[in-house]
């Protein structure tokens, strides 16, 4: 049975669903990162397959558009030898009025073992996790503004890869924090792994001061916010989630909060620059930085496959 205090865990504290990085212990977070490190080398093998999910069925349910996340989950499941089915939502019965849970029931009847779910409504993966049979596992691939746990975990993995030790780091998350599920997952993962200082940086309309309650430091000036940082995570302006005019224009935003080579010099000399993608060049980051020597953006994508392999292998290996 799941732990009532944290539905992601079974009664023994083992991970059976991945719905959020919030509430995960340092041991659980570290287990995922350590497991992912074992999978990174699979990318270099001639035969890129492991038998860990052989005979299991993974259903990718993306009710929101995605390229990187959907593709890397697809690759990850196939590298674990799972049978992978990606639902075409635009042509599925949900477009004809079928409810979300009816869709889940029908797919469960097809012997689904893992549902990977992206949905525009916050909490949708939790609803599914409560509904499915105990042997079925749910992985949240992004829900509304709430959480994107595998992105938070792959960001943490990337930081650990380049910086080794979380306990001495100063990390800045810059941009549209208000609408970002990635930012929330990053915050919980980084604090859970012992990062002593996480900064949120952006305009007041996109970084509300009350977010300091999460245990972070809030800055409304880019230069002050990134000064002395070891890691800078840039966020995309999520215009599709904005209601009303929260910014004068993207050009004005870049003037105040765009990461340029000149501004990057305020951070530590060996600071790394990250971005969950897709990148808006000339809006949140200039191309010279995105493609520069301190950028690890493409490494994030590569590591994302290994982290998603780790998550699916861990949850599928634990009983409810």
C-alpha positions as YAML, in Angstrom:
chain: A
units: angstrom
residues:
- id: 1
  name: UNK
  ca: [0.00, 0.00, 0.00]
- id: 2
  name: UNK
  ca: [1.16, 3.57, -0.67]
- id: 3
  name: UNK
  ca: [2.37, 5.74, 2.21]
- id: 4
  name: UNK
  ca: [-0.58, 8.01, 3.12]
- id: 5
  name: UNK
  ca: [1.80, 10.87, 3.86]
- id: 6
  name: UNK
  ca: [3.46, 10.57, 0.45]
- id: 7
  name: UNK
  ca: [1.56, 8.65, -2.27]
- id: 8
  name: UNK
  ca: [4.78, 8.31, -4.25]
- id: 9
  name: UNK
  ca: [6.17, 5.84, -1.75]
- id: 10
  name: UNK
  ca: [5.12, 2.39, -0.55]
- id: 11
  name: UNK
  ca: [4.90, 1.53, 3.14]
- id: 12
  name: UNK
  ca: [8.63, 0.70, 3.14]
- id: 13
  name: UNK
  ca: [9.54, 4.12, 1.74]
- id: 14
  name: UNK
  ca: [10.40, 2.86, -1.75]
- id: 15
  name: UNK
  ca: [9.45, 4.92, -4.80]
- id: 16
  name: UNK
  ca: [6.43, 3.50, -6.67]
- id: 17
  name: UNK
  ca: [5.25, 6.64, -8.50]
- id: 18
  name: UNK
  ca: [7.08, 9.83, -9.47]
- id: 19
  name: UNK
  ca: [4.67, 12.74, -9.15]
- id: 20
  name: UNK
  ca: [6.86, 15.49, -7.70]
- id: 21
  name: UNK
  ca: [10.33, 16.12, -6.29]
- id: 22
  name: UNK
  ca: [8.63, 17.72, -3.28]
- id: 23
  name: UNK
  ca: [8.72, 15.48, -0.24]
- id: 24
  name: UNK
  ca: [11.36, 13.08, -1.59]
- id: 25
  name: UNK
  ca: [14.15, 12.35, 0.86]
- id: 26
  name: UNK
  ca: [17.79, 12.95, 0.04]
- id: 27
  name: UNK
  ca: [18.22, 9.16, -0.09]
- id: 28
  name: UNK
  ca: [15.44, 8.79, -2.70]
- id: 29
  name: UNK
  ca: [16.80, 11.66, -4.78]
- id: 30
  name: UNK
  ca: [20.34, 10.30, -4.58]
- id: 31
  name: UNK
  ca: [19.19, 6.80, -5.51]
- id: 32
  name: UNK
  ca: [17.70, 8.16, -8.74]
- id: 33
  name: UNK
  ca: [20.85, 10.13, -9.60]
- id: 34
  name: UNK
  ca: [23.13, 7.19, -8.78]
- id: 35
  name: UNK
  ca: [21.00, 4.83, -10.88]
- id: 36
  name: UNK
  ca: [21.05, 7.31, -13.77]
- id: 37
  name: UNK
  ca: [24.84, 7.44, -13.65]
- id: 38
  name: UNK
  ca: [24.88, 3.71, -14.39]
- id: 39
  name: UNK
  ca: [22.74, 4.30, -17.49]
- id: 40
  name: UNK
  ca: [24.68, 7.21, -19.03]
- id: 41
  name: UNK
  ca: [27.25, 4.86, -20.57]
- id: 42
  name: UNK
  ca: [24.50, 2.93, -22.39]
- id: 43
  name: UNK
  ca: [24.51, 5.79, -24.90]
- id: 44
  name: UNK
  ca: [28.03, 4.79, -25.97]
- id: 45
  name: UNK
  ca: [27.33, 1.07, -26.37]
- id: 46
  name: UNK
  ca: [26.85, -0.56, -29.76]
- id: 47
  name: UNK
  ca: [23.68, -2.24, -28.47]
- id: 48
  name: UNK
  ca: [21.81, 0.37, -26.44]
- id: 49
  name: UNK
  ca: [19.36, -1.99, -24.73]
- id: 50
  name: UNK
  ca: [18.96, -3.40, -21.26]
- id: 51
  name: UNK
  ca: [16.33, -6.02, -20.29]
- id: 52
  name: UNK
  ca: [15.07, -4.30, -17.12]
- id: 53
  name: UNK
  ca: [11.56, -3.56, -18.47]
- id: 54
  name: UNK
  ca: [11.25, -6.47, -20.87]
- id: 55
  name: UNK
  ca: [7.62, -7.57, -21.01]
- id: 56
  name: UNK
  ca: [6.38, -4.28, -19.50]
- id: 57
  name: UNK
  ca: [4.07, -1.88, -21.35]
- id: 58
  name: UNK
  ca: [4.75, 1.87, -21.12]
- id: 59
  name: UNK
  ca: [2.02, 4.24, -22.31]
- id: 60
  name: UNK
  ca: [3.07, 7.81, -23.10]
- id: 61
  name: UNK
  ca: [0.04, 10.09, -22.59]
- id: 62
  name: UNK
  ca: [0.95, 13.62, -23.66]
- id: 63
  name: UNK
  ca: [-2.08, 15.88, -23.43]
- id: 64
  name: UNK
  ca: [0.25, 18.84, -24.01]
- id: 65
  name: UNK
  ca: [2.74, 19.36, -26.82]
- id: 66
  name: UNK
  ca: [6.29, 18.23, -26.16]
- id: 67
  name: UNK
  ca: [9.38, 17.33, -28.14]
- id: 68
  name: UNK
  ca: [12.30, 16.74, -25.77]
- id: 69
  name: UNK
  ca: [10.37, 15.19, -22.89]
- id: 70
  name: UNK
  ca: [8.23, 12.87, -25.00]
- id: 71
  name: UNK
  ca: [11.15, 11.78, -27.18]
- id: 72
  name: UNK
  ca: [13.50, 11.12, -24.27]
- id: 73
  name: UNK
  ca: [10.85, 9.14, -22.38]
- id: 74
  name: UNK
  ca: [10.24, 7.12, -25.55]
- id: 75
  name: UNK
  ca: [13.96, 6.43, -25.99]
- id: 76
  name: UNK
  ca: [14.41, 5.66, -22.29]
- id: 77
  name: UNK
  ca: [11.60, 3.08, -22.23]
- id: 78
  name: UNK
  ca: [12.83, 1.40, -25.42]
- id: 79
  name: UNK
  ca: [16.38, 1.21, -24.08]
- id: 80
  name: UNK
  ca: [14.96, -0.63, -21.09]
- id: 81
  name: UNK
  ca: [13.31, -3.06, -23.57]
- id: 82
  name: UNK
  ca: [9.74, -2.03, -22.74]
- id: 83
  name: UNK
  ca: [6.88, -2.14, -25.22]
- id: 84
  name: UNK
  ca: [6.11, 1.55, -25.79]
- id: 85
  name: UNK
  ca: [2.81, 3.04, -26.92]
- id: 86
  name: UNK
  ca: [2.41, 6.76, -27.52]
- id: 87
  name: UNK
  ca: [-1.20, 7.92, -27.61]
- id: 88
  name: UNK
  ca: [-2.11, 10.42, -30.30]
- id: 89
  name: UNK
  ca: [-4.28, 12.63, -28.12]
- id: 90
  name: UNK
  ca: [-5.59, 14.70, -31.02]
- id: 91
  name: UNK
  ca: [-7.08, 11.53, -32.52]
- id: 92
  name: UNK
  ca: [-7.93, 9.72, -29.30]
- id: 93
  name: UNK
  ca: [-11.35, 9.30, -27.71]
- id: 94
  name: UNK
  ca: [-10.61, 12.20, -25.34]
- id: 95
  name: UNK
  ca: [-11.18, 14.50, -28.31]
- id: 96
  name: UNK
  ca: [-14.67, 12.95, -28.56]
- id: 97
  name: UNK
  ca: [-15.53, 13.65, -24.93]
- id: 98
  name: UNK
  ca: [-14.13, 10.60, -23.13]
- id: 99
  name: UNK
  ca: [-13.01, 11.47, -19.60]
- id: 100
  name: UNK
  ca: [-9.41, 11.20, -18.51]
- id: 101
  name: UNK
  ca: [-10.11, 8.33, -16.12]
- id: 102
  name: UNK
  ca: [-12.16, 6.45, -18.72]
- id: 103
  name: UNK
  ca: [-9.17, 6.70, -21.04]
- id: 104
  name: UNK
  ca: [-6.93, 5.35, -18.25]
- id: 105
  name: UNK
  ca: [-9.36, 2.47, -17.56]
- id: 106
  name: UNK
  ca: [-9.37, 1.45, -21.21]
- id: 107
  name: UNK
  ca: [-5.59, 1.55, -21.47]
- id: 108
  name: UNK
  ca: [-5.25, -0.32, -18.16]
- id: 109
  name: UNK
  ca: [-7.42, -3.05, -19.69]
- id: 110
  name: UNK
  ca: [-4.67, -3.35, -22.33]
- id: 111
  name: UNK
  ca: [-2.23, -4.39, -19.57]
- id: 112
  name: UNK
  ca: [-0.46, -1.06, -19.04]
- id: 113
  name: UNK
  ca: [2.34, -1.16, -16.47]
- id: 114
  name: UNK
  ca: [3.56, 2.45, -16.55]
- id: 115
  name: UNK
  ca: [1.76, 5.65, -17.55]
- id: 116
  name: UNK
  ca: [3.93, 8.63, -18.44]
- id: 117
  name: UNK
  ca: [1.58, 11.61, -18.23]
- id: 118
  name: UNK
  ca: [1.87, 15.24, -19.32]
- id: 119
  name: UNK
  ca: [-1.24, 17.33, -18.75]
- id: 120
  name: UNK
  ca: [-2.17, 21.02, -18.72]
- id: 121
  name: UNK
  ca: [-4.11, 20.61, -15.47]
- id: 122
  name: UNK
  ca: [-2.14, 20.60, -12.24]
- id: 123
  name: UNK
  ca: [-2.78, 17.41, -10.30]
- id: 124
  name: UNK
  ca: [-3.82, 15.21, -13.23]
- id: 125
  name: UNK
  ca: [-1.04, 12.64, -12.61]
- id: 126
  name: UNK
  ca: [-2.03, 12.48, -8.92]
- id: 127
  name: UNK
  ca: [-5.62, 11.76, -9.93]
- id: 128
  name: UNK
  ca: [-4.46, 8.95, -12.21]
- id: 129
  name: UNK
  ca: [-2.11, 7.52, -9.58]
- id: 130
  name: UNK
  ca: [-4.96, 7.29, -7.07]
- id: 131
  name: UNK
  ca: [-7.21, 5.63, -9.65]
- id: 132
  name: UNK
  ca: [-5.02, 2.91, -11.15]
- id: 133
  name: UNK
  ca: [-4.46, -0.59, -9.75]
- id: 134
  name: UNK
  ca: [-1.62, -0.99, -7.22]
- id: 135
  name: UNK
  ca: [0.70, -2.65, -9.74]
- id: 136
  name: UNK
  ca: [0.48, 0.27, -12.21]
- id: 137
  name: UNK
  ca: [3.02, 3.08, -11.93]
- id: 138
  name: UNK
  ca: [2.58, 6.73, -12.91]
- id: 139
  name: UNK
  ca: [5.37, 9.12, -13.88]
- id: 140
  name: UNK
  ca: [4.57, 12.83, -14.09]
- id: 141
  name: UNK
  ca: [6.01, 14.35, -17.27]
- id: 142
  name: UNK
  ca: [4.69, 17.82, -16.36]
- id: 143
  name: UNK
  ca: [1.35, 18.97, -14.96]
- id: 144
  name: UNK
  ca: [0.16, 22.55, -15.37]
- id: 145
  name: UNK
  ca: [2.26, 24.96, -13.34]
- id: 146
  name: UNK
  ca: [2.77, 22.38, -10.61]
- id: 147
  name: UNK
  ca: [5.67, 20.02, -11.25]
- id: 148
  name: UNK
  ca: [8.02, 18.50, -13.80]
- id: 149
  name: UNK
  ca: [9.96, 16.08, -11.60]
- id: 150
  name: UNK
  ca: [12.12, 14.34, -14.20]
- id: 151
  name: UNK
  ca: [13.29, 17.73, -15.48]
- id: 152
  name: UNK
  ca: [14.16, 18.72, -11.92]
- id: 153
  name: UNK
  ca: [16.04, 15.45, -11.50]
- id: 154
  name: UNK
  ca: [17.94, 15.73, -14.77]
- id: 155
  name: UNK
  ca: [18.88, 19.30, -13.84]
- id: 156
  name: UNK
  ca: [20.15, 18.00, -10.50]
- id: 157
  name: UNK
  ca: [22.05, 15.23, -12.27]
- id: 158
  name: UNK
  ca: [23.64, 17.75, -14.64]
- id: 159
  name: UNK
  ca: [24.70, 19.97, -11.74]
- id: 160
  name: UNK
  ca: [26.17, 17.02, -9.84]
- id: 161
  name: UNK
  ca: [28.02, 15.86, -12.97]
- id: 162
  name: UNK
  ca: [29.79, 19.20, -13.38]
- id: 163
  name: UNK
  ca: [29.99, 20.42, -9.78]
- id: 164
  name: UNK
  ca: [30.18, 17.14, -7.80]
- id: 165
  name: UNK
  ca: [29.00, 18.49, -4.42]
- id: 166
  name: UNK
  ca: [25.68, 20.27, -3.84]
- id: 167
  name: UNK
  ca: [26.56, 21.48, -0.36]
- id: 168
  name: UNK
  ca: [28.81, 24.34, -1.51]
- id: 169
  name: UNK
  ca: [26.74, 25.65, -4.41]
- id: 170
  name: UNK
  ca: [24.93, 28.88, -5.13]
- id: 171
  name: UNK
  ca: [22.26, 28.34, -7.82]
- id: 172
  name: UNK
  ca: [20.22, 31.01, -9.60]
- id: 173
  name: UNK
  ca: [16.94, 30.20, -11.38]
- id: 174
  name: UNK
  ca: [16.17, 33.10, -13.70]
- id: 175
  name: UNK
  ca: [13.04, 34.16, -15.54]
- id: 176
  name: UNK
  ca: [9.37, 33.22, -15.58]
- id: 177
  name: UNK
  ca: [9.24, 31.41, -12.24]
- id: 178
  name: UNK
  ca: [5.54, 32.20, -11.78]
- id: 179
  name: UNK
  ca: [4.43, 29.86, -14.58]
- id: 180
  name: UNK
  ca: [7.30, 27.37, -14.34]
- id: 181
  name: UNK
  ca: [6.73, 23.82, -13.12]
- id: 182
  name: UNK
  ca: [10.43, 23.23, -13.80]
- id: 183
  name: UNK
  ca: [11.43, 25.92, -11.30]
- id: 184
  name: UNK
  ca: [9.36, 24.32, -8.55]
- id: 185
  name: UNK
  ca: [10.78, 20.87, -9.22]
- id: 186
  name: UNK
  ca: [14.32, 22.29, -9.34]
- id: 187
  name: UNK
  ca: [13.83, 24.08, -6.02]
- id: 188
  name: UNK
  ca: [12.60, 20.99, -4.17]
- id: 189
  name: UNK
  ca: [15.28, 18.76, -5.70]
- id: 190
  name: UNK
  ca: [18.15, 21.16, -4.99]
- id: 191
  name: UNK
  ca: [17.12, 21.91, -1.43]
- id: 192
  name: UNK
  ca: [16.49, 18.22, -0.82]
- id: 193
  name: UNK
  ca: [20.01, 17.40, -2.02]
- id: 194
  name: UNK
  ca: [21.57, 19.93, 0.35]
- id: 195
  name: UNK
  ca: [22.12, 22.99, -1.83]
- id: 196
  name: UNK
  ca: [22.59, 25.86, 0.66]
- id: 197
  name: UNK
  ca: [21.47, 28.75, -1.54]
- id: 198
  name: UNK
  ca: [18.88, 28.79, -4.30]
- id: 199
  name: UNK
  ca: [18.01, 32.15, -5.81]
- id: 200
  name: UNK
  ca: [14.96, 33.09, -7.87]
- id: 201
  name: UNK
  ca: [15.63, 36.00, -10.21]
- id: 202
  name: UNK
  ca: [13.19, 37.90, -12.39]
- id: 203
  name: UNK
  ca: [10.71, 40.78, -12.65]
- id: 204
  name: UNK
  ca: [8.21, 41.22, -9.82]
- id: 205
  name: UNK
  ca: [5.35, 40.15, -12.08]
- id: 206
  name: UNK
  ca: [7.03, 36.79, -12.74]
- id: 207
  name: UNK
  ca: [8.79, 36.13, -9.41]
- id: 208
  name: UNK
  ca: [6.38, 36.90, -6.56]
- id: 209
  name: UNK
  ca: [8.16, 37.74, -3.30]
- id: 210
  name: UNK
  ca: [6.07, 35.19, -1.39]
- id: 211
  name: UNK
  ca: [8.03, 32.43, -3.13]
- id: 212
  name: UNK
  ca: [10.70, 33.12, -0.51]
- id: 213
  name: UNK
  ca: [8.54, 30.92, 1.74]
- id: 214
  name: UNK
  ca: [9.94, 27.94, -0.19]
- id: 215
  name: UNK
  ca: [13.30, 28.60, 1.44]
- id: 216
  name: UNK
  ca: [14.89, 30.50, -1.45]
- id: 217
  name: UNK
  ca: [16.20, 34.05, -1.94]
- id: 218
  name: UNK
  ca: [14.27, 36.33, -4.32]
- id: 219
  name: UNK
  ca: [15.99, 38.94, -6.51]
- id: 220
  name: UNK
  ca: [14.42, 41.38, -8.95]
- id: 221
  name: UNK
  ca: [17.73, 42.51, -10.45]
- id: 222
  name: UNK
  ca: [19.62, 40.11, -12.72]
- id: 223
  name: UNK
  ca: [23.08, 41.41, -11.97]
- id: 224
  name: UNK
  ca: [22.58, 41.07, -8.22]
- id: 225
  name: UNK
  ca: [20.85, 37.71, -8.59]
- id: 226
  name: UNK
  ca: [23.56, 35.92, -10.55]
- id: 227
  name: UNK
  ca: [26.59, 37.54, -8.89]
- id: 228
  name: UNK
  ca: [28.91, 34.87, -7.57]
- id: 229
  name: UNK
  ca: [26.66, 31.97, -8.65]
- id: 230
  name: UNK
  ca: [28.01, 28.55, -9.59]
- id: 231
  name: UNK
  ca: [24.97, 27.53, -11.64]
- id: 232
  name: UNK
  ca: [22.52, 29.64, -13.66]
- id: 233
  name: UNK
  ca: [19.30, 28.00, -14.84]
- id: 234
  name: UNK
  ca: [17.50, 30.15, -17.40]
- id: 235
  name: UNK
  ca: [13.75, 29.70, -17.90]
- id: 236
  name: UNK
  ca: [11.62, 30.26, -20.97]
- id: 237
  name: UNK
  ca: [9.01, 33.01, -20.98]
- id: 238
  name: UNK
  ca: [5.79, 30.98, -21.05]
- id: 239
  name: UNK
  ca: [3.60, 33.34, -23.01]
- id: 240
  name: UNK
  ca: [0.98, 30.63, -23.53]
- id: 241
  name: UNK
  ca: [0.33, 30.52, -19.77]
- id: 242
  name: UNK
  ca: [0.25, 34.26, -19.20]
- id: 243
  name: UNK
  ca: [-3.03, 36.11, -18.77]
- id: 244
  name: UNK
  ca: [-2.83, 39.86, -19.20]
- id: 245
  name: UNK
  ca: [0.25, 41.98, -19.86]
- id: 246
  name: UNK
  ca: [2.89, 40.85, -17.36]
- id: 247
  name: UNK
  ca: [5.75, 42.28, -19.42]
- id: 248
  name: UNK
  ca: [6.13, 45.37, -21.67]
- id: 249
  name: UNK
  ca: [7.70, 43.29, -24.46]
- id: 250
  name: UNK
  ca: [10.19, 40.48, -25.02]
- id: 251
  name: UNK
  ca: [12.75, 43.07, -26.14]
- id: 252
  name: UNK
  ca: [12.41, 44.97, -22.89]
- id: 253
  name: UNK
  ca: [12.66, 41.72, -20.97]
- id: 254
  name: UNK
  ca: [15.94, 40.86, -22.68]
- id: 255
  name: UNK
  ca: [17.37, 44.29, -21.83]
- id: 256
  name: UNK
  ca: [16.78, 43.68, -18.13]
- id: 257
  name: UNK
  ca: [16.91, 39.90, -17.68]
- id: 258
  name: UNK
  ca: [18.51, 38.38, -20.78]
- id: 259
  name: UNK
  ca: [21.72, 36.47, -20.06]
- id: 260
  name: UNK
  ca: [24.58, 37.95, -22.10]
- id: 261
  name: UNK
  ca: [28.29, 37.20, -22.13]
- id: 262
  name: UNK
  ca: [28.91, 40.44, -20.25]
- id: 263
  name: UNK
  ca: [26.42, 39.60, -17.51]
- id: 264
  name: UNK
  ca: [27.67, 36.02, -17.24]
- id: 265
  name: UNK
  ca: [31.03, 37.39, -16.10]
- id: 266
  name: UNK
  ca: [29.35, 38.36, -12.80]
- id: 267
  name: UNK
  ca: [28.96, 34.68, -11.93]
- id: 268
  name: UNK
  ca: [31.81, 32.41, -10.89]
- id: 269
  name: UNK
  ca: [34.40, 31.93, -13.66]
- id: 270
  name: UNK
  ca: [33.51, 28.23, -13.91]
- id: 271
  name: UNK
  ca: [29.74, 28.74, -13.65]
- id: 272
  name: UNK
  ca: [27.58, 26.52, -15.84]
- id: 273
  name: UNK
  ca: [24.54, 27.75, -17.78]
- id: 274
  name: UNK
  ca: [21.44, 25.57, -18.08]
- id: 275
  name: UNK
  ca: [18.04, 25.81, -19.77]
- id: 276
  name: UNK
  ca: [15.17, 23.26, -19.81]
- id: 277
  name: UNK
  ca: [14.26, 24.24, -23.40]
- id: 278
  name: UNK
  ca: [12.94, 25.24, -25.75]
- id: 279
  name: UNK
  ca: [15.28, 28.24, -25.90]
- id: 280
  name: UNK
  ca: [14.05, 31.66, -26.98]
- id: 281
  name: UNK
  ca: [17.27, 33.15, -28.32]
- id: 282
  name: UNK
  ca: [17.47, 36.88, -27.86]
- id: 283
  name: UNK
  ca: [14.68, 36.82, -25.26]
- id: 284
  name: UNK
  ca: [16.05, 35.05, -22.17]
- id: 285
  name: UNK
  ca: [19.52, 34.21, -23.44]
- id: 286
  name: UNK
  ca: [21.79, 35.34, -26.26]
- id: 287
  name: UNK
  ca: [23.17, 32.78, -28.71]
- id: 288
  name: UNK
  ca: [26.77, 33.46, -27.69]
- id: 289
  name: UNK
  ca: [25.92, 32.18, -24.19]
- id: 290
  name: UNK
  ca: [23.57, 29.35, -25.23]
- id: 291
  name: UNK
  ca: [26.24, 27.98, -27.58]
- id: 292
  name: UNK
  ca: [29.21, 29.06, -25.48]
- id: 293
  name: UNK
  ca: [31.75, 27.07, -23.46]
- id: 294
  name: UNK
  ca: [29.85, 27.43, -20.17]
- id: 295
  name: UNK
  ca: [26.58, 26.13, -21.61]
- id: 296
  name: UNK
  ca: [25.62, 22.55, -20.67]
- id: 297
  name: UNK
  ca: [22.19, 22.71, -22.28]
- id: 298
  name: UNK
  ca: [22.75, 19.81, -24.69]
- id: 299
  name: UNK
  ca: [24.22, 17.71, -21.88]
- id: 300
  name: UNK
  ca: [20.93, 18.17, -20.03]
- id: 301
  name: UNK
  ca: [19.11, 16.54, -22.95]
- id: 302
  name: UNK
  ca: [21.53, 13.60, -23.04]
- id: 303
  name: UNK
  ca: [21.37, 13.10, -19.27]
- id: 304
  name: UNK
  ca: [17.57, 13.29, -19.47]
- id: 305
  name: UNK
  ca: [17.44, 9.89, -21.14]
- id: 306
  name: UNK
  ca: [19.48, 8.26, -18.36]
- id: 307
  name: UNK
  ca: [17.44, 9.95, -15.61]
- id: 308
  name: UNK
  ca: [14.15, 8.81, -17.15]
- id: 309
  name: UNK
  ca: [15.54, 5.29, -17.52]
- id: 310
  name: UNK
  ca: [16.43, 5.41, -13.83]
- id: 311
  name: UNK
  ca: [12.98, 6.61, -12.75]
- id: 312
  name: UNK
  ca: [11.09, 4.00, -14.75]
- id: 313
  name: UNK
  ca: [13.34, 1.15, -13.69]
- id: 314
  name: UNK
  ca: [13.09, 2.14, -10.02]
- id: 315
  name: UNK
  ca: [9.29, 2.56, -9.82]
- id: 316
  name: UNK
  ca: [8.67, -0.60, -11.86]
- id: 317
  name: UNK
  ca: [10.99, -2.57, -9.60]
- id: 318
  name: UNK
  ca: [9.11, -1.69, -6.40]
- id: 319
  name: UNK
  ca: [5.82, -3.20, -5.26]
- id: 320
  name: UNK
  ca: [2.99, -1.05, -3.91]
...
